[in-house]
Amino acid sequence: MSTNPAAPALETLCSAQVSTPDSAAAGAELVRLLGPTDQDLALCFAGPGHDLDAVAQALATASPGTRWIGCTTAGEFGPEGCTRGSLVGLALKRPDFCSTTLVLPDVDDLDLGGLHRAVRDALAKSERDGPNPGTASTFALLLVDGLSRVEEQLASTLHTALAGVPLVGGSAADGLAFRETRVLVDGKFRTGAATLTIVRTLRPVETLQLQHFRAGDAKLVVTEAVPSERRVLELDAEPAAVAYARYIGVERSALDPDVFSRHPLVVRIAGRDCLRAVQRANDDDSLSFFCAIDEGLVLSIGERGRLIDELEAELESAARSMGGVDAVLGFDCILRQLEARATEQVPELSAVLQRFGVVGFATYGEQIAGLHLSQTFTGVAIGRAVRARAVEHGA
């Protein structure tokens, strides 16, 4: 068994990573390393290959009073750096952290009006139970089934309901299988589910968003699509996969996740470049995407920047502005991870993530504010400085 707990300055924020194929033993060891207690929030990201029922049972048995959230992944990162098939955990403990979780058991059947009211009620509860608003920071965390195709609608609705509270999140994954992604809900890993957790803390926090591709000069127009399936049938009136392959200079038969990781498409939204990464090329020469797509969109071929350098600069900036970072809860697109593997940069990527205490997983999509993105890193940095040692409760 390989374990590697973090050594945070304060015991209210703990991370750990366990690499063993025995799922029950891994779950129990994760609890031991994190040491969560009653009323604490703990996160568990489970890599491909684990017996999810065994993991969930081990977490519940070893820490019956802890509220667990989490999901399946396409890779994990934590104290050991980048891995595939591990369990990664983060515990946010009292008195520095107080949280409220809203469970969405079926994202395919959302009552948007009811969801808006539920979020407002959860915000009110967090203000009653957590630190005084004058001394606390607040952020919201979304974990969602990565094959649900509802992330755009969900992120937009939640962003509006949160009324200024920063929202970040990630879409669950299952390696590169694209078959079944699960979210840890009420003690079980379930498909079709999501959780929204509102966290109030005495520490400073800062949300992060980073991509290392910019719009290039080459343009393509989506001339036929099935938006409900995030599938493009034609680009520039040609079969989509054929046109895409020609524009990036490869054979149609060469299209695979490694190629997609190096050649995302870019759409301009509200003056900002947003990536539209390809998930797969289909037998009918259509292209499936990780994010929303529609007819009439003008897409550019992305021009690549420096993945490691730009990530390091973003994390360093957050650390400077906050006077140091204890941990970063991060969501990194699987295609960024694939690029790091293809370019033999995984050791360098792991070193940067370990240096800043990044805990999280490789996703099928990333959320920030009201947006659902792809080939992007989003997250929340948690600072070292505690604003008040005593918890002051609101009225």
C-alpha angles and dihedrals in degrees: 000000000000117000131170119180120192122240106223122184091242126036092226089081116050133165132186142171127206123193111192130117092225099095098194092048091046092052093049092047092050090055091048093052096045095042097202119182137196114314093013122126118230130181127210124190111192120204126219117288099036125129095241096196089054092049093049092047092050092051092049094045096047096044110022095169097049123100108226127197128170145112148220120284149204089224137338138229130198140116090334093050122231115000140155120221100018132118115243123191141185125190121201107195140189139289092031095042135041123175144182122202126206113200120213104190096180117029091179090067105044124163097209094193091049091046091054091053092046091053092050090050090049090051090051091049092050090052091050096046102033137066119303112282090238092063103029139085120212133202135164126227124206124196115179141172103272095215096050096093090211099101095106093053093041096049092047093049094046093046090056094046093048089062099209101336106130114251125204131164153138140237116240117246141193106213106271095316097101089201110107132001123185139199124208104245126168093340098317137085104239137182121231093027140117139185130210114198123189111205125196117190143175088225127085115255134194128190120228134208124175139165128168100205125087131192114275130204099260111095133198129182124216100234098172130018146154100225095186088061096038086237129142117206099181138021115192088352092300128108102283099234092047093049093045093050091049093050094051093043104245136113117266088240091058095064110120138132093280091056091045090052090059098042114043121164121240130215125190112234122177091339095309132106111243121185124234104194122196115241098190145336111242130218091252090057093253120131125230117210135204092228140038116297132180143180115275096030114140110221131193127205106249121244112215126236128187111297100195098038094049093047092049092049092051093050092045090052091053091048092051094048092049099041091247137341125243096186143348122214101211141185116197124183115247089235091061088052091049090051090053090052094046092050093043092242099126094107090052092045091049091050092053093046092048093047092059097037095246114181121183146081148270107265145199088228142353131227132206127164104330096333134102109204141177134214088021137117115228129171150123124262116214116208131222099231115095110211095208130002094212118066111238113200123211122238 
